[in-house]
Amino acid sequence: MATVHLRIGDLVWGKLGRYPPWPGKVVSPPKDLKKPRGKKCHFVKFFGTEDHAWIKVEQLKPYHPHKEEMIKINKGKRFQQAVDAVEDFLKKKEKQGGKEQSSEGKGDSKGKKTPTKPLKILEEDDEDLSALKDPSEKDLTDSDPEPSSVERLGALGTTGPVSGFKWESSPASSMEPISKRLKIVEEDTRSTSIQAADSTAINGSITPTDKRIGFLGLGLMGSGIVSNLLKMGHVVTVWNRTVEKCDLFIQEGARLGRTPAEVVSMCDITFSCVSDPKAARDLVLGPSGVLQGIRPGKCYVEMSTVDPETITELSQVISSRGGRFLEAPVAGSQQVSNEGMLVILAAGDRTVYEDCSSCFQAMGKTSFFLGEVGNAARMMLILNMVQGSFMATIAEGLTLAQATGQSQHTFLDILSQGQMASTFVDQKCQNILQGNFKPDYYLKHIQKDLRLAISMGDTANHPTPMAAAANEVYKRAKALDQSDNDMSAVYRAYIH
């Protein structure tokens, strides 16, 4: 598709984060507002709100060519009000002979100067984008209860997150049920990769399953997943080894299970997300464990990142009791989990995958079905091996820059302008330079994933020298008491 060149004053459809395309106008940013580093973007004012945001060029489309398409697939009241505001703007502009008249900072009808309101600047990684709401709604204060997800998303004309901005999708196909909108890709390995079409990107809504959902494990990833399941209307029963972690979710409407076995017996589909293979086994096979609650037809979904052997073992024991098994590890971090933008890799019972459709839509931006049990574990370990090795290399580059008298900030500036520019690189490097190692993905967990990937390579008689080298650096960081810090704390292995 040819690049669309936009100018100040152009009307556009802008896509921010996981929310739907919204009508806006390209405007000049305030002089003291810096443009995001390493991103080609325009400053956009959204119609129907007082909100402004930097929007990447690939998330902007001209207003008029896509108007009919957007109106067909977005039916919310506030969305329609925003479109009406665009039409009013166009009528006024036409009456003025095509010239715009700005009222900001101008006098009113009595000659008094109207003060310019401070701009509300939205960020793509804002947790809820609650600023994008009807201007007539009361502003939230610290004492206000958090609005429901439906209320917040409803302000954008949708009742669910929108995880893609796919202009190529035809409106007609958007009305098909999700089971009929599956993209099937045959891989060289002869396994089948099935990616569920992003129905929320097109329909703008999630209809939660009527099945009862259980969730075991409320760590960095599990907490965000459960929060999004609840926000999207799912009935969820939770359990955690440290029961105090359940309190917040009980307040949000979750039910409490006393043991893993009780959760499984109460629910139709039970998810688990724990730290490592031993924790996953203990959860299933231990006292009052999952296996004791499994009955014919019960579904168990293992979301932990573990080795293929552990997944195969768990699948076999669940199936031996008549249960249905799916592995579904997730690619992402705590922030990505909180935003409901995880990537889910699933394998095992295809019917369970389909039954989990609304759950996967609530917690992630897309999901892949990779065939037989074990394939998702293998793919997840490969992905985390690459990410862990890359993080170690970035840390090595930063420390080498310092050791040779080069500015680390300049190194990051140059990096962010090149082909390796990404949100991951920018966030991790910024945190390192600020000395902020608050965990978004535990260092001990990425080291565990590297270890398991190296072992998988040994089993396949495939060399993994880069991962092995990175693994040693993470082990050094663990010896420096960095296990419970973010993976970016591998940086400290190079400076001690």
Salt bridges, closest charged atoms under 4 A:
ASP51 OD1 - LYS120 NZ 3.43
GLU68 OE2 - LYS72 NZ 3.53
GLU69 OE1 - HIS66 ND1 3.33
GLU87 OE2 - LYS67 NZ 3.08
GLU100 OE1 - LYS25 NZ 2.83
GLU100 OE2 - LYS93 NZ 3.94
GLU104 OE2 - LYS45 NZ 3.92
GLU124 OE1 - LYS56 NZ 3.86
ASP128 OD2 - ARG152 NE 3.89
ASP134 OD2 - ARG78 NE 3.38
GLU137 OE2 - ARG78 NH2 2.47
ASP139 OD1 - LYS133 NZ 3.63
ASP144 OD1 - LYS138 NZ 3.04
GLU146 OE2 - ARG152 NH1 3.10
ASP198 OD2 - LYS166 NZ 3.26
GLU262 OE2 - ARG258 NH2 2.65
ASP268 OD1 - ARG212 NH2 3.16
ASP282 OD2 - LYS278 NZ 2.80
GLU313 OE1 - ARG281 NE 2.81
ASP349 OD2 - ARG324 NE 3.81
GLU354 OE2 - ARG350 NE 3.32
ASP355 OD2 - ARG324 NH2 2.94
ASP413 OD1 - ARG37 NH1 2.38
ASP426 OD1 - ARG37 NH2 3.80
ASP449 OD1 - LYS448 NZ 2.78
GLU472 OE2 - LYS475 NZ 3.11
ASP484 OD1 - LYS444 NZ 2.71
ASP486 OD2 - LYS428 NZ 2.84
